Amino acid sequence: MAFVPMVFVLASTTTAEHFQAWKQPLDPLGYLWLVAAAAPLVLSRRFPLSVFGVVTALTWAYYWSPYPGGPAVLLPTIALFQVTRLRGPLLAALAGSGALLAVVIVYLVRGHMVFDTRVALSVVWLTAVIGIGTAVRNRGSAIRAAREQAAERQHRLAERERLRIAREVHDVVAHSLAMINVQAGVAAHVADRRPEQAVEALRAIKEASAAALADLRATVAVLRAGQGLGPAPSLRQLDELLEHTKATGLQVLVHGSPGELPAPVDGAAYRILQESLTNVVRHANQATTVNVYFERTGADLELVVRDDGRGAIEPKPGHGLRGMGERAAALGGRLDARVVDGGFEIRTRLPVSPDGEASLAAGAIGPA
């Protein structure tokens, strides 16, 4: 910051002295004076206001000396520019006006007339430097703000993707392990008396574990590839999902049809239904039947899962309920969980946009 303008000022002033014969030639003291005026610019980033004061004082003192004139005014110009860029135009205007007023007072005290073009040029110089410094300052602020916004957006997208993957893994693992746990219990219970039923239970365990491994492999493949897109479940797989639940001994009755759905709504509805059935298998007390209701009301899909268990209590929010609520909220819907007639009910309402807006609304976080 200081070396280039210092060399320029020294070289230019040395050249200018050949055209100012009435001035005292530059000697070591004169060169040292100019070097001393330029040297503080090294600290202009840390102490811009102090540097401006020192550089301005040394520069104008040099102009009042018998040494030849030159472009030494470049030095306070740079210092004032740094004040504007680092401390703002208001402080720079005050500092520049104060310096200009001090120069005018000194000229008046010395009996010189100063209200001429030099004053006008000084005001123009002051305005121009502060204007350029303000423009550079605003540009720097805009660039920093854009970078911060980009970083914040990347952070939000990464956080959304992390939560989405966490929900996927939870839903797949929780559902499959719940089915495996029930079937393993059945196999252990009937292995001696009814070996054929034990064999059926083991086959169900094999199918559930195979499906879980396939989903987990797909999810892990997404994480390795960094593509941000995971397995896309669909209510087209409804029969397979219900068969897994029925294999645990529950009767599942489906009422209505979801119809054609946008991919994000379709995937979210599947995962919510899957987690709801998992909760029935894991937590319902003496439940024998699960009723699943699909209803299209206007531009919404309503999904209700209700079991006929006994003695259900208000649930404490866990990963499952929280994940279902997040899936519904991501699409602008809502999810309610409550006790109904001793059993438990999950009621979900998901907006379905006929022109595909739901797909776009959920596109930022990928398939549910």
N, C-alpha and C positions, 0 to 999 in steps of 0.2 A: 504493500500500500504506500509506503513512504519512499522507497528507493527510486522508482521510475519518475515520479514527479520531481524529486529532488535533483536527479540528474538532468531532467529537462529544464528546470529552472536555472540550474548552474550554467548549463551550456548556452541557453538562450540569453541569459544576462551577460555572459562573457562576450557573446557576439554583439549584443546591443550596446556595449560600452564603446565600441568603435564608432558608433554614430552619435555618441554623447560626449563630445570632447570637453565640454564644460564641467563634466562630472569627474569625481575622483575615481581613478581606475580601481578595479577590484584587487584587494590585497588579501593576505591570509585571514585577516579579521573579517573582511567582507564575505569571503567564502564561508568562514565559520558561522557567520551570522545567518546566512541562507540555510546552511546545514542545520543549525539549531532551530530554525523556523519549520523545517520539514521533518525533523526527527520525531517530534511528538505524534505524528500521524501513525506511527507504529502502534500506539496505544489507543487509537481512535475507536476501536471496537469495544474496548472495556470502559473507557472514560471519554465518551464523545464530547460531552459538554465542556469538560476541563480542557481537553485538547483543543477544542475550537477557540476557547478564550486565550490560551497560550499562543497558538499559531497566529491568531489574528493580531494580538499585541506585538509579537515579534515582526510580523510582516509589515504592519503599518509603521512601526518604528524604523524598519529598514527603508521604507519609502521616504521617511523624513530625514534620513541620513544623506551625506554627500555622495553616496555610491550611486552608480547608474541604475536607472529603472529597468524593469523586466517583467516577465510574467509571474512574479512571486505571488500575485493575487490568486493564482491557481491553488495555492496551499490552503488558505482559509476557505476557498470554495469547496475543496474536498472535505475539509473538516465540517463545514456546515451541511454538506450532503449527508455525511455520516450521522450527524445529529438528527436530521430529518428522518433518515431511514430507520434509525435505532430508537429514537425517543419520540418521534411524531412531529408533525408540522407546527403544532401550537408552540411547543417548547423551542423549536428551531426559529420560528418567527420572532419569539421574544428575545432569543439570544442574538439573532442577526440584527434586529432593530436596536437592541442595546449596544451592540458593537458599532453600528452605524451612527447612533446618537453620540457615543463617546468620541468617535472620530470628528464629527461635526463640532462638538464642544471644544476639542483640542484646537481645531483650526480657528475657531472664533477667538479662543484665548490668545492664540498667536497672532491675531489681527488679520487673518486672511478671509477673503470673501468666499464662502463655500456654496452659496445658493445659486449654483449654475448647473451646467449640464452634467457635471461630475456627480452631483447629488441624485439627479434623475437616473443616470446610468447605474449608480449604486443601488437604487431602489429596484430598478429592472433586474439587476444582477441578483439581488436578494430574492426577488419573487421567482425568478427563473430557477435558481438552485433549489429553493424549497419546493417548487412545483415538480421538478424532475425527481427530487428525493421522495416526495409523497407518492408519485406514480410508481416508483420502484418499490416503495414500502407496501403499497396496496397490492401490487402484483405478487410480491412475495407472500403476503397474507393469503391471497386467493389460492396460490399454489399449495401452501401448507394446509389450508382448509380442505382443498380437494383431495390431498393425500390422506388427511385424517379421515375424511368421509369414505374414501376408498378402503382404507384399512378397517374402519368400523363396519363397513358393508361386508367385507371378507370375513370379519370375525362373526358377524351375525349369521352369514350363510354357513360358515363352518359349524357354529353352534346348533343351527337348525338341522344340519345334516347329521351331526353327532346324536341329537335327540331322536331323529328319525331312525337311525340305525339301532339305537338303544331300544326303541319301541319294537322294531322288527325282531331283534334278537329275543327280547322278553316275550313277545307274543308267540313266536315259534317254539322257544324252549319251554315256556310255561305250559302251553297247550299240549305239546307232545309228552312232556314229563308227567303231566297230570293223567293223560290217557295210559301211559306206560305204568304208572303207579297203580292205577285201578286194576288194569289187566293183570299185573303181576300179583296183586292181592287175590284176584279171582283164581289164577292158576295155582297159587299156593294152597288156596282153600279147598279146591276140588281135585287136586292132583291124584289123591289116593282113591276117591270114590268115583269120580267121573273123569277119567283121563282124556276122553275125547274133547270135553269142554276146556280142559287145561291146554290142550293142543290149540284150540281155537283162540284162547287168550294169548298164547305165545305168538301165534301168527299175527294177531292184532298188534302186539308189541313190536314185532318185526316191521310191520307196515308203518306204524307211527314213528318208529326210530328212523326208518329209511326216509320218510317224508321230512322229518326234522333235519336230518343230515343234509338232504338236498337243499333245503332253504338256507341252512347255515353256510353251506359251500357257496351258494349264490351271493349271499351277503358278504362273506369274506372276500370273494372275487371282486366285488364292487370296491371294497376298501383298498384292496391291493392295486386295482386299476385306477382308482381315484376319479371315477367317472361321475359320481354323485347320483347314480341311478341304481336302485336295488330291485329285488324281486317284486313283481307286480301281481299280487293276489287279486282274485276276482270272484264275485258271487257266482260265476259260471262253475266254480269248484264247490258249490254249495252242497251237492250230493255227497261228495267225498268227505267234506267237513262234518256233515250230519252223521254219516256212517261211523266215523271215529267216536262220536258222542254216543250213538246208539250201542256201540260195542261195549260200553261201560254198564249197560243195563238200563239206561234212561230211555224213555219214549220221547221222541221229538216230533212235535206237530207244527207244520208250517202253514200259515194262513196268509193268503195274498201272494203277490209277486212284486219284486222290485222293478221289473221292466228294464229298459235300456238306460244305462247310466254313464255319465262321463267317467273316464278312467280314474281320476282322483277320488270321486265319490264312491265308485265301485270298490276300489281298494280299501278305502276307509271303512265302508260298511262291512266288508268281509272281515277285516281285522277286529272291528268292534264286536261283531257276532262271534268270532272265534274266541275272543277273550271272555265274552259273556258266558259262553258255553263252558269254557275252562273253569270259570268261577263257580258255576253250578256243580260241576264234577268235583271240584276241590272243597267247596265250602257249604253247599246246600245240605240241610239236615233232613234226612229221610225223603228226599225228593224222588219222585217216580216219573214225572212228566215235565217237559219243557215246551212251552208254547212260543213260537217265533212268529211275529206279525210284521208283514210288509204292507205299507200303505202309502200311496202317492197322494199328497194333499196339496193341490195347487202346484207350486214350483218346488215343493219339498218332498223328501223321502223320509218317512217315519219308520223307524225300526224299533220294535219292542221285543225284549226277551224276558219271559216271566216263568219262574219255576213254582212248583206246588209244595215246596219244602215247608218245614214247621219251625217255629221259634226263631225266625231270622231277626237279626238286630241291625240297627243302622251301621253301615260299614265305616271303617276308618280308611281314609284315602291312602292307597298304596300305589305301587308302580302300575298295576293293571288299570285301576280306575283313573289314575292320573293320565296314563297314556291314552286311554279311550277319550277322555275329555280333551286332550291336546289334539287328537285327530279330528274331533268334531269342530273344535274352535278354529283349527287351521283352515277349514272350509267355510267358516262363518256360521256354523251350526252350534248345537248345544246338546249336552248329555246330562240326564238326571238319573240318579240311582236312589231307590227307596224300597221300603218293606211294604208288601201287599199281601194281606190275608195269610200271614205267617211265612210266605215265601219272599222272593226277592225279584225286583223288576229293574231292568235297564231300559230306559226310553231315550232314544236318540233321534234328533231331527237334523237332517242334512239338506242344505239348499241344493237344488238341481237346476242349473241354468240351461234352458233349451238351446241357447246360442253358443254354449261352450265356455261361458265366462267362468264357470266353476273350475274348469280345467286350468284356465290361465291364472286364476287366483291362487291355486295350489301349486302352480309350476315352480314357484321359487323354492319349494322344499322337496320337490320330487314326489314320486308316487308314495302313497301312504302305506 
